[in-house]
Amino acid sequence: MAKPSKFVIPRPDPPNKSEDGIYTAGFLLEPVPEGSNRGDCGNDKPYRWIWVITCAEVSLAKIMEGKKLAEEIKSNVKQKVETLNGMGVDVGLALMLVGNNPSSRQYLSAILKACKSTGITSYEYRLPESATMNELLNTVHEINRDERIHGLLVFFPLPRRINSRKIVNSILPEKDVDGLGSIPIGKFAAEESTFQLYSDSYRPAITQSLGFLPCTPFGVIKLLEYYNVEIKGKHAVVIGKSLAVGKPLSLMLLTKEATVTVCHKETKDLADMTRQADILCVAVGKLALVTGDMIKDGAVVVDIGINVLENGCVVGDVDFESVSKKASLITPVPGGVGPVTIAMLLENTVKSAKARI
């Protein structure tokens, strides 16, 4: 443990104590060495008050909170929703939850709250864990036909027996506001829709022919840029190769001209890979997968993982306490990427509504 740093403060009066009566960081009483000039303490008493920093394990990382960026995006969304309302258009978002996954329920609750704050009408579709593939497909087709609804989000994971890709690809591209269907993913991989990473200008044709960019990885890019993180020329390591986050995020980082390494469960010596990262993005869903000894000093760490503990607390894949002592920037969980992801989802929903005017 590091020793406290001490600086003499010339004041004779004691400072206010903390509630527990302990000076954890502030002034402490110290005897003045015999023969020293007590006048520099502002009095002739045989003691002086000194400033002591006792927080030995101070986090060096700046926290990349997503709330402020998310609020800016949602404020813009609210204005657009009000404009559409004035034109007689009620913006609608469908949310389909199968089963009772804890993380999905928390995500659903957060989205419902965001919809309410921005004026977007939410439509909940809750199906039991036992729902069949046909029942899910019928629900998606029903939503596709519903003119009140401009976007559909299906919560993952779905039950193992369900073909998730078939469900996602049954969503109309213009309503696939999470951008996970084969059309938007394929178009982006083919560099036909990469311009969306560089321009916020609205183009109705996007929703018809190119689709939307996946919300979570696009949210990561937005958050990095919001905190002025240089991506071009940096070594970015992505842990996780899911189609929801890892793969599209690696493509986005490549588009932004980073050198990208993708790691997964078969990667040998994961720590050796992560220590090379200027930017480390973790999206696996495994508690404390990355620890402080696995990153280099000054790295930027983006924790996208979601783990719900038995007590209901939500934590990420990164051991925040140890990693934050070495990283220059780090996202918290919750409160990091999550709020931005939701904001991007709402923004895509509004774009879809505008495209149908």
Steps between C-alpha positions, in 0.01 A plus 500: 500500500629840403596742775283811540634820353531784754500873443530751786204736517553810719180502697457458875134398500390143444293422191160336506503130560315245290181346635690212655745738665793387287707726274516272199623768264570845632668651806673301770664614820879464505747610769736775391863381536680671786707794382290564188329831433148463633402832349451340158201321649335827589539445872750418772347165596710181489295349218384575150234377262623332184325393183507126463388298201427156640326358196786266415319312228365786296353417159706661225237445232251757381151352499329491160143541611242463227218690667590849375543389137182293522304798633622715211390237248163451672440875513544509123273197465229667709504806276463284190218301660314821581542614139363169374212517748414839354476333159262236638764228538521309829845334519474140617758244620418133558691305764486120488613305806498120508534342843620673814872566460609742781729714285236522225239610753729775627573609145127502421427715804766754400370522142141550615614787720695657212202466264277677748747788545529558125136457404543172312211256543619156611323175421594202716482145370577250775510134409561204734823302500303217341402705195558320171685623195168539316358712781803731491488529121128576507563774756774655285279488190219664696735782602628534142142565384414741781513857365522641853840338552821636344756281673531160663755384755525131588673433831777244507578233594207306362438140615764265356251309289408821311690595186588859593623593154173392341309719744720806442498460123119484500492864618451749217832686444326835552378381842824326600606797714759292687676437167569129552339351191704358214425799277637777726793288623584388145469848353731638766756222452495576127570866584174615346370669815820598680429868430257486794801491731611839374177687436199576718308631201171321446440309178163321467643252249716350774209323665374357173818367340784507752343463843628637829833455672488269806423715805749368755819508290398832344442627854854396592642699209287801594619481861868474404467803274307692765800461731741593219663158484719473190411179314697540179832317514433349844505131587147401601437161659142371506417209728191325370390420145122509529298638214330737743820673616842350431492452123331829404712692752819359351380606154422850625841533660659382175295758311638761739850375400600325821707182493257244641552170680194289582526255792258227606478190720757311292759780507830382649652721771228761509700721737785526249253635244328745733828649623565618143173693479482877481123455498352191665132414446354210698162346413476142623275481805758346734558655840852640566633368169750787477711601801753776560800285414356440153519856368779746437527836670287766335275266304141598421264229626141461383298248701193386307433185701188454709491266799213495749609382845281304741428818696373670184804721448624547144872483428712472187775268375782720631628504858442873538701547819828359369468611136409860585837543672682452169257614232482860383128468420249235601125453470300407809234228505226603525507853365757472222408358159146398601336846503656585163377173348144583603531854365623366164205258490256788545681707238472217248129465579442867422695469174278208403188703576626794291577271208138393476349848475 
